[in-house]
Amino acid sequence: MKFQTVRGMRDFLPEQARKKQAIEDLIRREFEAYGFEPLETPIVEDFALLAAKGSAGEAIKEEIYYFKDKSERELGLRFDLTVPLARIVANNPQLAKPFKRYQIEKVYRYDRPGAKRYREFTQADADVIGSNSILADFECIALACKIMKKLELNFYIKISNKGLLEQIGLACEIEKEKLDNCFRSIDKLEKIGNSEVCKELEEKGICTKILDLIRENDLKKIEKIVKDKKGFNELKELLDYCEQAALQKFVKFDSSLARGLEYYTGNIFEVSCEGISVGGGGRYDKLIETYGGPATPAVGISFGIDRLVDSLEGKEICRQKTQLLIIPIGSEAAKKSLCIAGELRSLGLNVENDLMQRNLAKNMDYANKKKIPFVAIIGENELKQGELILKNMQSGKQEKIKLKELNKLAEKTKA
């Protein structure tokens, strides 16, 4: 009987896993360059935490992996990395502020699987806790731009503001208690189109004239109709910082951006690559207080690693990490190759040794298939001469290197 992966989950074979790891390593380096520190949290959380009002609500049960353990405790697999972060901050008020943390780990959602949509996926989050300055929001945008540029992807970042959206809704005569429902539908505009969103709003008993304003996406016009300017001012300040940093060509205001989770309070953003969302985030100033902590401002950005892997399909962003394959010919050479491999590894090389006792031709095929850049051949004659043959697999060039001068081999393969 053959077994398959669980629906909505997938394996990463070495080539894909290397690419995924390279993306994670790049993002980790950029997070740390901005002063963010690592954090780890459990995959399993108390369901009451995941369903707390102000984060996701009781309805989240249908969208996550929910279960009871042997002691009948209600639990769930984390659906993001922000909720566990908020729990930690609420329980550790002594943390120095700003508390800048990053986390790159797997999360789980019981969504309907589809193209580039999985039930198990890896997120890379960076959050600033304790600062209410829009400078912290800007740092998230700048960080996102830096990462996407380094990945050499075509992208732009949509920006909106939760408070401004609420003011737009009120200006369009939508009752305050219906605002969340309204913007859940508007957030689907890009996916299902104007007519379907219009139908949803009508079914919810919500005035549809807001759609005309959203379609126009005219920030100057919006400024004139909203009464409370707080959200508008926050958004404008963020856009001004982006312009000062020459990032305006990567950033655009989008009044249809609402973000699904209810805990956002201020500026919100989404990183789009070829029409697909690969990241997003925003300000969530009330979430930590929801979990029993003091009132604490917070803002963060999150990348979907799996989406980035898919976006980079067909592009080589990382080399084979094995630098050298040692091919011993004969039993004596096989014994000696173990010592040679050990010495070369101590010199900093990633070395693979032939464990299959194959002939030279098959080993060459193996090295080509795995894109190993160099091979070292050692047989009886080479042993007698105290040397080996180093071959560059790309150029085909061969040269002899003395076994007592393996440091020369290391220098050539690292070059």
LINDA-V254055 format. One record per residue. N is the residue number from 0. RES is the residue in three letters. SS is DSSP state (H for helix, E for strand, C for the rest). BURIAL is I if it has 24 or more other C-alpha atoms within 12 Angstrom, else O. D_CENTER is the distance of its C-alpha to the mean C-alpha in Angstrom with 1 decimal. Layout:
# LINDA-V254055
n & res & ss & burial & d_center
N & RES & SS & BURIAL & D_CENTER
N & RES & SS & BURIAL & D_CENTER
This chain:
# LINDA-V254055
n & res & ss & burial & d_center
0 & MET & C & O & 35.1
1 & LYS & C & O & 31.7
2 & PHE & C & O & 28.6
3 & GLN & C & O & 25.4
4 & THR & C & O & 21.9
5 & VAL & C & O & 21.8
6 & ARG & C & O & 21.2
7 & GLY & C & O & 17.7
8 & MET & C & I & 16.4
9 & ARG & C & O & 16.4
10 & ASP & C & O & 17.2
11 & PHE & C & O & 15.6
12 & LEU & C & O & 18.7
13 & PRO & H & O & 18.9
14 & GLU & H & I & 18.2
15 & GLN & H & I & 14.9
16 & ALA & H & I & 14.1
17 & ARG & H & O & 14.9
18 & LYS & H & I & 12.6
19 & LYS & H & I & 9.6
20 & GLN & H & I & 10.9
21 & ALA & H & I & 11.6
22 & ILE & H & I & 8.1
23 & GLU & H & I & 7.2
24 & ASP & H & I & 10.7
25 & LEU & H & I & 10.5
26 & ILE & H & I & 7.8
27 & ARG & H & I & 9.9
28 & ARG & H & I & 13.0
29 & GLU & H & I & 12.2
30 & PHE & H & I & 11.5
31 & GLU & H & O & 14.7
32 & ALA & H & O & 16.5
33 & TYR & C & I & 16.3
34 & GLY & C & O & 17.8
35 & PHE & C & I & 15.0
36 & GLU & E & O & 16.0
37 & PRO & E & O & 14.4
38 & LEU & C & I & 15.0
39 & GLU & C & O & 15.1
40 & THR & C & I & 16.4
41 & PRO & C & O & 18.0
42 & ILE & C & I & 16.7
43 & VAL & E & I & 20.0
44 & GLU & E & I & 21.0
45 & ASP & E & I & 24.3
46 & PHE & H & I & 24.4
47 & ALA & H & I & 26.3
48 & LEU & H & I & 23.3
49 & LEU & H & I & 20.9
50 & ALA & C & I & 23.8
51 & ALA & C & I & 25.0
52 & LYS & C & O & 26.3
53 & GLY & C & I & 24.2
54 & SER & C & I & 20.9
55 & ALA & C & I & 20.9
56 & GLY & C & O & 24.6
57 & GLU & H & O & 26.7
58 & ALA & H & O & 25.6
59 & ILE & H & I & 22.2
60 & LYS & H & I & 24.2
61 & GLU & H & O & 24.2
62 & GLU & H & I & 20.5
63 & ILE & C & I & 19.4
64 & TYR & C & I & 20.7
65 & TYR & E & I & 23.8
66 & PHE & E & O & 26.6
67 & LYS & E & O & 29.4
68 & ASP & C & O & 30.0
69 & LYS & C & O & 33.4
70 & SER & C & O & 34.5
71 & GLU & C & O & 33.7
72 & ARG & C & O & 30.9
73 & GLU & E & O & 28.5
74 & LEU & E & I & 24.9
75 & GLY & E & I & 21.6
76 & LEU & E & I & 18.2
77 & ARG & C & I & 15.6
78 & PHE & C & I & 14.0
79 & ASP & C & I & 11.5
80 & LEU & C & I & 11.2
81 & THR & H & I & 13.3
82 & VAL & H & I & 16.5
83 & PRO & H & I & 16.8
84 & LEU & H & I & 16.3
85 & ALA & H & I & 19.1
86 & ARG & H & I & 21.2
87 & ILE & H & I & 21.0
88 & VAL & H & I & 21.9
89 & ALA & H & I & 24.7
90 & ASN & H & O & 26.1
91 & ASN & C & O & 26.0
92 & PRO & C & O & 27.6
93 & GLN & C & O & 28.6
94 & LEU & C & O & 25.2
95 & ALA & C & O & 25.7
96 & LYS & C & O & 24.5
97 & PRO & C & I & 22.3
98 & PHE & E & I & 20.1
99 & LYS & E & I & 16.9
100 & ARG & E & I & 14.4
101 & TYR & E & I & 10.9
102 & GLN & E & I & 9.6
103 & ILE & E & I & 7.2
104 & GLU & E & I & 8.9
105 & LYS & E & I & 9.8
106 & VAL & E & I & 11.0
107 & TYR & E & I & 13.9
108 & ARG & C & I & 15.4
109 & TYR & C & I & 18.7
110 & ASP & C & O & 18.2
111 & ARG & C & O & 20.2
112 & PRO & C & O & 18.4
113 & GLY & E & O & 18.5
114 & ALA & C & O & 17.2
115 & LYS & C & I & 13.4
116 & ARG & E & I & 13.6
117 & TYR & C & I & 13.5
118 & ARG & C & I & 14.8
119 & GLU & E & I & 12.7
120 & PHE & E & I & 9.0
121 & THR & E & I & 6.3
122 & GLN & E & I & 4.3
123 & ALA & E & I & 3.9
124 & ASP & E & I & 7.0
125 & ALA & E & I & 9.9
126 & ASP & E & I & 13.2
127 & VAL & E & I & 16.8
128 & ILE & E & I & 19.5
129 & GLY & C & I & 23.1
130 & SER & C & I & 23.2
131 & ASN & C & I & 24.5
132 & SER & C & O & 24.5
133 & ILE & H & I & 22.9
134 & LEU & H & I & 22.1
135 & ALA & H & I & 19.3
136 & ASP & H & I & 17.9
137 & PHE & H & I & 18.5
138 & GLU & H & I & 16.7
139 & CYS & H & I & 13.4
140 & ILE & H & I & 14.3
141 & ALA & H & I & 15.5
142 & LEU & H & I & 12.4
143 & ALA & H & I & 10.3
144 & CYS & H & I & 13.3
145 & LYS & H & I & 13.5
146 & ILE & H & I & 10.1
147 & MET & H & I & 10.8
148 & LYS & H & O & 14.4
149 & LYS & H & O & 13.8
150 & LEU & C & I & 11.9
151 & GLU & C & O & 15.1
152 & LEU & C & I & 13.8
153 & ASN & C & O & 16.1
154 & PHE & C & I & 14.5
155 & TYR & E & I & 15.9
156 & ILE & E & I & 15.0
157 & LYS & E & I & 17.1
158 & ILE & E & I & 18.5
159 & SER & E & I & 20.9
160 & ASN & E & I & 22.4
161 & LYS & H & I & 23.1
162 & GLY & H & I & 26.5
163 & LEU & H & I & 27.5
164 & LEU & H & I & 26.7
165 & GLU & H & I & 28.9
166 & GLN & H & I & 31.7
167 & ILE & H & I & 31.4
168 & GLY & H & I & 31.9
169 & LEU & H & I & 34.8
170 & ALA & H & I & 36.3
171 & CYS & C & I & 36.2
172 & GLU & C & O & 38.2
173 & ILE & C & I & 35.5
174 & GLU & C & O & 36.5
175 & LYS & H & O & 34.2
176 & GLU & H & O & 33.7
177 & LYS & H & O & 32.4
178 & LEU & H & I & 29.8
179 & ASP & H & I & 26.8
180 & ASN & H & I & 28.0
181 & CYS & H & I & 28.6
182 & PHE & H & I & 25.1
183 & ARG & H & I & 23.5
184 & SER & H & I & 25.5
185 & ILE & H & I & 24.9
186 & ASP & C & I & 21.1
187 & LYS & C & I & 21.9
188 & LEU & H & I & 23.8
189 & GLU & H & O & 21.5
190 & LYS & H & O & 21.3
191 & ILE & H & O & 24.9
192 & GLY & C & O & 26.9
193 & ASN & H & I & 29.5
194 & SER & H & O & 32.2
195 & GLU & H & O & 30.2
196 & VAL & H & I & 28.9
197 & CYS & H & I & 32.5
198 & LYS & H & O & 33.7
199 & GLU & H & I & 31.3
200 & LEU & H & I & 32.5
201 & GLU & H & O & 36.1
202 & GLU & H & O & 35.7
203 & LYS & C & O & 34.4
204 & GLY & C & O & 37.3
205 & ILE & C & I & 35.3
206 & CYS & C & I & 36.8
207 & THR & C & I & 35.1
208 & LYS & C & O & 36.3
209 & ILE & H & I & 33.0
210 & LEU & H & I & 31.5
211 & ASP & H & O & 33.8
212 & LEU & H & I & 32.5
213 & ILE & H & I & 28.9
214 & ARG & H & O & 29.7
215 & GLU & H & O & 31.5
216 & ASN & C & I & 28.6
217 & ASP & C & O & 31.2
218 & LEU & H & I & 30.2
219 & LYS & H & O & 33.7
220 & LYS & H & O & 35.2
221 & ILE & H & I & 32.8
222 & GLU & H & I & 33.9
223 & LYS & H & O & 37.5
224 & ILE & H & O & 37.2
225 & VAL & C & I & 35.0
226 & LYS & C & O & 37.2
227 & ASP & C & O & 34.8
228 & LYS & C & O & 33.1
229 & LYS & H & O & 30.7
230 & GLY & H & I & 27.6
231 & PHE & H & I & 28.8
232 & ASN & H & I & 29.4
233 & GLU & H & I & 26.0
234 & LEU & H & I & 24.4
235 & LYS & H & I & 27.0
236 & GLU & H & I & 26.5
237 & LEU & H & I & 22.8
238 & LEU & H & I & 23.7
239 & ASP & H & O & 26.4
240 & TYR & H & I & 24.2
241 & CYS & H & I & 22.0
242 & GLU & H & O & 25.3
243 & GLN & H & O & 26.6
244 & ALA & C & O & 23.7
245 & ALA & C & O & 24.2
246 & LEU & C & I & 20.9
247 & GLN & H & O & 22.7
248 & LYS & H & O & 22.4
249 & PHE & H & I & 18.6
250 & VAL & E & I & 19.1
251 & LYS & E & I & 21.2
252 & PHE & E & I & 22.6
253 & ASP & C & I & 22.2
254 & SER & C & I & 24.4
255 & SER & C & I & 23.1
256 & LEU & C & I & 19.7
257 & ALA & C & I & 20.1
258 & ARG & C & I & 16.9
259 & GLY & C & I & 17.8
260 & LEU & C & I & 17.7
261 & GLU & C & I & 21.0
262 & TYR & C & I & 20.1
263 & TYR & C & I & 19.3
264 & THR & C & I & 22.4
265 & GLY & C & I & 22.1
266 & ASN & E & I & 20.0
267 & ILE & E & I & 17.0
268 & PHE & E & I & 14.7
269 & GLU & E & I & 12.5
270 & VAL & E & I & 10.9
271 & SER & E & I & 12.7
272 & CYS & E & I & 13.0
273 & GLU & C & O & 16.2
274 & GLY & C & O & 16.6
275 & ILE & E & I & 13.4
276 & SER & E & I & 11.0
277 & VAL & E & I & 7.4
278 & GLY & E & I & 6.9
279 & GLY & E & I & 9.7
280 & GLY & E & I & 11.7
281 & GLY & E & I & 15.2
282 & ARG & E & I & 18.1
283 & TYR & C & I & 19.3
284 & ASP & C & I & 22.5
285 & LYS & C & I & 24.2
286 & LEU & H & I & 21.8
287 & ILE & H & I & 22.8
288 & GLU & H & I & 26.4
289 & THR & H & I & 26.0
290 & TYR & C & I & 25.4
291 & GLY & C & O & 28.6
292 & GLY & C & I & 27.4
293 & PRO & C & O & 28.9
294 & ALA & C & O & 28.0
295 & THR & C & I & 24.9
296 & PRO & C & I & 23.0
297 & ALA & E & I & 19.2
298 & VAL & E & I & 16.3
299 & GLY & E & I & 12.6
300 & ILE & E & I & 9.4
301 & SER & E & I & 6.1
302 & PHE & E & I & 3.1
303 & GLY & E & I & 3.5
304 & ILE & H & I & 3.5
305 & ASP & H & I & 7.1
306 & ARG & H & I & 7.7
307 & LEU & H & I & 7.0
308 & VAL & H & I & 9.2
309 & ASP & H & I & 11.6
310 & SER & H & I & 11.8
311 & LEU & C & I & 12.9
312 & GLU & C & O & 15.4
313 & GLY & C & O & 18.6
314 & LYS & C & O & 17.4
315 & GLU & C & O & 18.0
316 & ILE & C & I & 15.7
317 & CYS & C & I & 16.9
318 & ARG & C & O & 20.5
319 & GLN & C & I & 22.1
320 & LYS & C & I & 22.1
321 & THR & C & I & 25.7
322 & GLN & C & I & 28.0
323 & LEU & E & I & 31.3
324 & LEU & E & I & 33.0
325 & ILE & E & I & 36.4
326 & ILE & E & I & 39.0
327 & PRO & E & I & 42.1
328 & ILE & C & I & 45.2
329 & GLY & C & O & 47.6
330 & SER & H & O & 47.6
331 & GLU & H & O & 48.5
332 & ALA & H & I & 45.8
333 & ALA & H & I & 43.3
334 & LYS & H & I & 44.4
335 & LYS & H & I & 44.2
336 & SER & H & I & 40.8
337 & LEU & H & I & 39.4
338 & CYS & H & O & 40.7
339 & ILE & H & I & 39.5
340 & ALA & H & I & 35.9
341 & GLY & H & O & 36.0
342 & GLU & H & O & 37.4
343 & LEU & H & I & 34.9
344 & ARG & H & I & 31.9
345 & SER & H & O & 33.5
346 & LEU & C & O & 33.6
347 & GLY & C & O & 29.8
348 & LEU & C & I & 29.5
349 & ASN & C & I & 27.4
350 & VAL & E & I & 30.3
351 & GLU & E & I & 30.9
352 & ASN & E & I & 34.4
353 & ASP & C & I & 36.1
354 & LEU & C & O & 36.4
355 & MET & C & O & 37.9
356 & GLN & C & O & 41.1
357 & ARG & C & O & 40.8
358 & ASN & C & O & 42.9
359 & LEU & H & O & 42.0
360 & ALA & H & O & 41.2
361 & LYS & H & O & 38.9
362 & ASN & H & I & 37.0
363 & MET & H & I & 36.7
364 & ASP & H & O & 35.3
365 & TYR & H & I & 32.7
366 & ALA & H & I & 31.7
367 & ASN & H & O & 31.4
368 & LYS & H & O & 29.4
369 & LYS & C & O & 26.8
370 & LYS & C & O & 27.0
371 & ILE & C & I & 28.4
372 & PRO & C & I & 29.9
373 & PHE & E & I & 33.0
374 & VAL & E & I & 35.5
375 & ALA & E & I & 38.3
376 & ILE & E & I & 41.4
377 & ILE & E & I & 44.0
378 & GLY & C & I & 47.2
379 & GLU & H & O & 50.7
380 & ASN & H & O & 51.9
381 & GLU & H & I & 48.9
382 & LEU & H & I & 49.5
383 & LYS & H & O & 53.2
384 & GLN & H & O & 52.2
385 & GLY & C & O & 49.6
386 & GLU & E & I & 46.9
387 & LEU & E & I & 44.1
388 & ILE & E & I & 43.0
389 & LEU & E & I & 39.7
390 & LYS & E & I & 38.5
391 & ASN & E & I & 35.8
392 & MET & C & I & 34.4
393 & GLN & C & O & 33.6
394 & SER & C & O & 36.9
395 & GLY & C & O & 39.0
396 & LYS & C & O & 40.7
397 & GLN & E & O & 42.2
398 & GLU & E & O & 43.7
399 & LYS & E & I & 45.3
400 & ILE & E & I & 44.1
401 & LYS & E & O & 46.2
402 & LEU & H & I & 44.8
403 & LYS & H & O & 45.9
404 & GLU & H & O & 43.7
405 & LEU & H & I & 40.3
406 & ASN & H & O & 38.8
407 & LYS & H & O & 39.7
408 & LEU & H & I & 37.7
409 & ALA & H & I & 34.7
410 & GLU & H & O & 35.1
411 & LYS & H & O & 35.4
412 & THR & H & I & 32.4
413 & LYS & H & O & 30.1
414 & ALA & C & O & 31.5
